Amino acid sequence: MKINRIATDILIIGTGSAGLWAGYRASELAPEAQITLVDKGPRDWGGLMTMAGGDFEAVLDPDTVDQWIQDFVYYFDGLCDQKLMEEILTRSRDRLADYERFGCEFFRMEDGKRKFVRQRGLDHVKLYPAQLKGRGGELMVKNLVSQLKQRKVQRLGRIMLTEFLQQDGQVCGALGFDAITGESYRFDARVVIAATGMGGWKTSYGKNTPTGETMQMAWEAGAVLQDMEFARVWNMPRLFGWEGQTVLMPLGARFVNRNGESFMERYSPVLGANTDPHYTTIAMAMEIRAGRGPITFDLSRIKQENLILLRPQNGWQKLNYDKLSALGLGLDLFRDSTEWVPQMTVSYGGMQATAWGETAVPGLLAAGTARATEPGVYAGGFALMSTSVLGHMAGEKAAELLQSLPRVTAECDEERHFASTFAPLGREGLTPKEVLTRIQSVVFPYDVSILKNEQALSRALKELVRIREEDVPAMAAADPHYLLKLIETKAVAFVSEMYVRASLERRETRAGHYREDYPTRNENDLAWLCLKRNGSDTDPEFYRVPVPLDEYRFPVTRYYQDNFNFSE
Amino acid sequence: MIQKIDTDLCVGCGSCVRRCPLDALRLNEDGKAFIAYPDDCMTCYLCERFCPSGAIYVHPFREELPPVFPNVPRELGGGA
């Protein structure tokens, strides 16, 4: 068997925001090192950042990092790693400045001052919008890639990695295959950075690529997972994709039920419609369950002066908007009443890691959304900030580790590994799509994804175990393209099972986790829920890491969740 | 989701094939792009936007997914 062998100093998996920033920083600090970026998608495509609006959170004057940390302690209902958050926020203004130096533009008003949009009714947290609405994220990718090209960083696309190489517990590379040609690859590296994003459920909205296979690989290599009970349930148009509601809501947009009622005022008289989507989707689910759906989007209160921030002006967003309007089906968001639905999209769970990306496994760093950071609530612009900072920091740590980590080479039975990876090729069986649809049918129902309860979660777990035991091994792949989809689907099954198990385990309601049978916060449960392998891949050992308030500077004195009353 | 590629207009440059994040498109034996794997399109429009000859049409509707409210009628916000 021919195996393409690539030896590198730093292997970075994933070329979205975190991976590109890691490559940028590592190549800055270790210019002589060989750095290789690998993505399962096209080379240089930029991952989820390609579809992002480009709106960026940053702590700029006169705000202070301390003010923002306290906002996040409140917003996360105490489940905030204050030291991590301080590292992220302190560096946020530098990354914004880098983007401007690279050529990205953020919106400035006629008087030259920066425009900002406050987020989620918080006192200080705010985003700075891209100058033009439409392809801000795409421009960030383009500018970052051009920096990497200048530094001759090696960049490879369409390669799916399937297993980490390890020697004496240390990760020192990975095995994989080319998803077009089917050729085998072996990467030997001194440090590996997983920057592959989160797990997810392929719900379109530009997010059909993060599926969690690297999380599963890391789990199998000994990494600890955290925050698996939190999934992003987003409100999205029933029929199409739309980017930018994090700007729409603070500027006056709202959802109304079939009676024309702006129902969020009923659930939260304090915050009303301008709140976190996680809470909006809880309310949406309650309205629909009570027969008060469908839910429609109302933009009639948006001020004319703010429309420039909302109406797409270029890129995919403008093409999308123009096409929807041209269909003549009443789908002009700014003129018509469009139906929106709550939809589970991606997992917040990821590898447990320090701010510098160090995981429980030597040699393996985690950056961006491949690591666990936030507990299921999401302020607009947070991901572009946190992934740039955490990618940058992981790149720095990787360069440092080149000085200290021993160079090791894994002894592994390559033939056996590749025989196992390629076994589904050409055989008869279930298609990955069939199995994916079955998984989605189990986790999407609102009593598993939004208004969770023990009965529904237990039912879902039983079916997910059956899918793992019967359907996943029965999948087949007609060619390397479908082999990639098969491995993704296996990871979706893994993430789904861990999501449901962790959701059962957290018997309280906090931040992005709503248990209808445990609707209040348990003060003794201010802890991160972590999972590690317990001798088997399927039966995790849960343990709790209490939030170390005695080590932190700020006490938890108020809770964002207390703004809401969901009792019917 | 991607709906069609006009073979007469396609110049076979391969831009769409290179850019598709989901590897949905390939070139056929005649060097023309075709929809090889339609079931994973996420409506990102990259193929259509960068097609130099206007050969590609992506419909703005996203894929229909399993229901969030299986027991609520579609006209009341349920169904898919």
HADDOCK unambig.tbl for C-alpha pairs under 7 A between the chains (distance, minus, plus):
assign (segid A and resid 41 and name CA) (segid B and resid 21 and name CA) 5.08 0.50 0.50
assign (segid A and resid 41 and name CA) (segid B and resid 22 and name CA) 6.73 0.50 0.50
assign (segid A and resid 42 and name CA) (segid B and resid 18 and name CA) 6.43 0.50 0.50
assign (segid A and resid 42 and name CA) (segid B and resid 19 and name CA) 6.03 0.50 0.50
assign (segid A and resid 42 and name CA) (segid B and resid 21 and name CA) 5.92 0.50 0.50
assign (segid A and resid 204 and name CA) (segid B and resid 42 and name CA) 4.64 0.50 0.50
assign (segid A and resid 204 and name CA) (segid B and resid 62 and name CA) 6.45 0.50 0.50
assign (segid A and resid 204 and name CA) (segid B and resid 63 and name CA) 6.94 0.50 0.50
assign (segid A and resid 205 and name CA) (segid B and resid 42 and name CA) 6.62 0.50 0.50
assign (segid A and resid 206 and name CA) (segid B and resid 42 and name CA) 5.60 0.50 0.50
assign (segid A and resid 206 and name CA) (segid B and resid 43 and name CA) 6.91 0.50 0.50
assign (segid A and resid 206 and name CA) (segid B and resid 44 and name CA) 5.89 0.50 0.50
assign (segid A and resid 208 and name CA) (segid B and resid 42 and name CA) 6.14 0.50 0.50
assign (segid A and resid 239 and name CA) (segid B and resid 61 and name CA) 5.28 0.50 0.50
assign (segid A and resid 239 and name CA) (segid B and resid 62 and name CA) 5.93 0.50 0.50
assign (segid A and resid 240 and name CA) (segid B and resid 60 and name CA) 6.08 0.50 0.50
assign (segid A and resid 240 and name CA) (segid B and resid 61 and name CA) 4.59 0.50 0.50
assign (segid A and resid 240 and name CA) (segid B and resid 62 and name CA) 5.01 0.50 0.50
assign (segid A and resid 241 and name CA) (segid B and resid 62 and name CA) 6.70 0.50 0.50
assign (segid A and resid 288 and name CA) (segid B and resid 76 and name CA) 6.74 0.50 0.50
assign (segid A and resid 288 and name CA) (segid B and resid 77 and name CA) 6.01 0.50 0.50
assign (segid A and resid 288 and name CA) (segid B and resid 78 and name CA) 6.84 0.50 0.50
assign (segid A and resid 291 and name CA) (segid B and resid 76 and name CA) 6.31 0.50 0.50
assign (segid A and resid 292 and name CA) (segid B and resid 76 and name CA) 6.81 0.50 0.50
assign (segid A and resid 293 and name CA) (segid B and resid 76 and name CA) 4.48 0.50 0.50
assign (segid A and resid 293 and name CA) (segid B and resid 77 and name CA) 4.64 0.50 0.50
assign (segid A and resid 294 and name CA) (segid B and resid 75 and name CA) 6.66 0.50 0.50
assign (segid A and resid 294 and name CA) (segid B and resid 76 and name CA) 4.72 0.50 0.50
assign (segid A and resid 294 and name CA) (segid B and resid 77 and name CA) 3.70 0.50 0.50
assign (segid A and resid 295 and name CA) (segid B and resid 77 and name CA) 6.48 0.50 0.50
assign (segid A and resid 316 and name CA) (segid B and resid 44 and name CA) 6.87 0.50 0.50
assign (segid A and resid 316 and name CA) (segid B and resid 45 and name CA) 6.02 0.50 0.50
assign (segid A and resid 320 and name CA) (segid B and resid 60 and name CA) 6.04 0.50 0.50
assign (segid A and resid 323 and name CA) (segid B and resid 60 and name CA) 6.52 0.50 0.50
assign (segid A and resid 324 and name CA) (segid B and resid 60 and name CA) 6.39 0.50 0.50
assign (segid A and resid 440 and name CA) (segid B and resid 66 and name CA) 6.32 0.50 0.50
assign (segid A and resid 441 and name CA) (segid B and resid 66 and name CA) 5.26 0.50 0.50
assign (segid A and resid 441 and name CA) (segid B and resid 67 and name CA) 6.95 0.50 0.50
assign (segid A and resid 444 and name CA) (segid B and resid 67 and name CA) 6.68 0.50 0.50
assign (segid A and resid 444 and name CA) (segid B and resid 68 and name CA) 5.13 0.50 0.50
assign (segid A and resid 445 and name CA) (segid B and resid 67 and name CA) 6.42 0.50 0.50
assign (segid A and resid 445 and name CA) (segid B and resid 68 and name CA) 4.10 0.50 0.50
assign (segid A and resid 445 and name CA) (segid B and resid 69 and name CA) 5.79 0.50 0.50
assign (segid A and resid 445 and name CA) (segid B and resid 70 and name CA) 6.92 0.50 0.50
assign (segid A and resid 446 and name CA) (segid B and resid 68 and name CA) 5.32 0.50 0.50
assign (segid A and resid 446 and name CA) (segid B and resid 69 and name CA) 6.23 0.50 0.50
